[in-house]
Amino acid sequence: MLISHSKTAKHNTRMKEVKSTTKLDTFVAKRIPTENEQVAKAKLMISAFIAKHHMPFAQTDHLVEVCKKSF
């Protein structure tokens, strides 16, 4: 049944359509963030951490220095 179906005009027409369609992965590009984007994201995450945990400014100065030396 499958072999006879694969030889029908309807199947062959549909197969041509499938082969000519644009693949989904062309719309979703895997992009590596730039260094500037990574730095901006890190700054935002650190700022959010400081705000969420109500850290005093005296501690944040030390945290920033540790992060600079670490990264």
Rosetta constraint file for C-alpha pairs under 8 A:
AtomPair CA 1 CA 5 HARMONIC 6.05 0.50
AtomPair CA 2 CA 6 HARMONIC 6.09 0.50
AtomPair CA 3 CA 7 HARMONIC 6.67 0.50
AtomPair CA 4 CA 8 HARMONIC 6.87 0.50
AtomPair CA 5 CA 11 HARMONIC 6.87 0.50
AtomPair CA 6 CA 11 HARMONIC 5.90 0.50
AtomPair CA 6 CA 12 HARMONIC 7.04 0.50
AtomPair CA 7 CA 11 HARMONIC 6.97 0.50
AtomPair CA 7 CA 12 HARMONIC 6.94 0.50
AtomPair CA 8 CA 12 HARMONIC 6.37 0.50
AtomPair CA 9 CA 13 HARMONIC 6.05 0.50
AtomPair CA 10 CA 14 HARMONIC 6.24 0.50
AtomPair CA 11 CA 15 HARMONIC 6.12 0.50
AtomPair CA 12 CA 16 HARMONIC 6.29 0.50
AtomPair CA 13 CA 17 HARMONIC 6.42 0.50
AtomPair CA 14 CA 18 HARMONIC 6.21 0.50
AtomPair CA 15 CA 19 HARMONIC 6.20 0.50
AtomPair CA 16 CA 20 HARMONIC 6.28 0.50
AtomPair CA 17 CA 21 HARMONIC 6.31 0.50
AtomPair CA 22 CA 26 HARMONIC 7.30 0.50
AtomPair CA 23 CA 27 HARMONIC 7.74 0.50
AtomPair CA 24 CA 28 HARMONIC 6.88 0.50
AtomPair CA 25 CA 29 HARMONIC 6.78 0.50
AtomPair CA 33 CA 37 HARMONIC 5.89 0.50
AtomPair CA 33 CA 38 HARMONIC 6.38 0.50
AtomPair CA 34 CA 38 HARMONIC 6.29 0.50
AtomPair CA 35 CA 39 HARMONIC 6.14 0.50
AtomPair CA 36 CA 40 HARMONIC 6.12 0.50
AtomPair CA 37 CA 41 HARMONIC 6.13 0.50
AtomPair CA 38 CA 42 HARMONIC 6.18 0.50
AtomPair CA 39 CA 43 HARMONIC 6.18 0.50
AtomPair CA 40 CA 44 HARMONIC 6.20 0.50
AtomPair CA 41 CA 45 HARMONIC 6.15 0.50
AtomPair CA 42 CA 46 HARMONIC 6.15 0.50
AtomPair CA 43 CA 47 HARMONIC 6.08 0.50
AtomPair CA 44 CA 48 HARMONIC 6.07 0.50
AtomPair CA 45 CA 49 HARMONIC 6.10 0.50
AtomPair CA 46 CA 50 HARMONIC 6.19 0.50
AtomPair CA 47 CA 51 HARMONIC 6.20 0.50
AtomPair CA 48 CA 52 HARMONIC 5.92 0.50
AtomPair CA 49 CA 53 HARMONIC 6.15 0.50
AtomPair CA 50 CA 54 HARMONIC 6.01 0.50
AtomPair CA 50 CA 55 HARMONIC 5.32 0.50
AtomPair CA 50 CA 60 HARMONIC 7.17 0.50
AtomPair CA 51 CA 55 HARMONIC 6.71 0.50
AtomPair CA 55 CA 59 HARMONIC 6.60 0.50
AtomPair CA 55 CA 60 HARMONIC 6.80 0.50
AtomPair CA 56 CA 60 HARMONIC 6.60 0.50
AtomPair CA 57 CA 61 HARMONIC 6.46 0.50
AtomPair CA 58 CA 62 HARMONIC 7.23 0.50
AtomPair CA 59 CA 63 HARMONIC 6.29 0.50
AtomPair CA 60 CA 64 HARMONIC 6.06 0.50
AtomPair CA 61 CA 65 HARMONIC 6.47 0.50
AtomPair CA 62 CA 66 HARMONIC 6.25 0.50
AtomPair CA 63 CA 67 HARMONIC 6.17 0.50
AtomPair CA 64 CA 68 HARMONIC 6.15 0.50
AtomPair CA 65 CA 69 HARMONIC 6.29 0.50
AtomPair CA 66 CA 70 HARMONIC 6.02 0.50
AtomPair CA 67 CA 71 HARMONIC 5.93 0.50
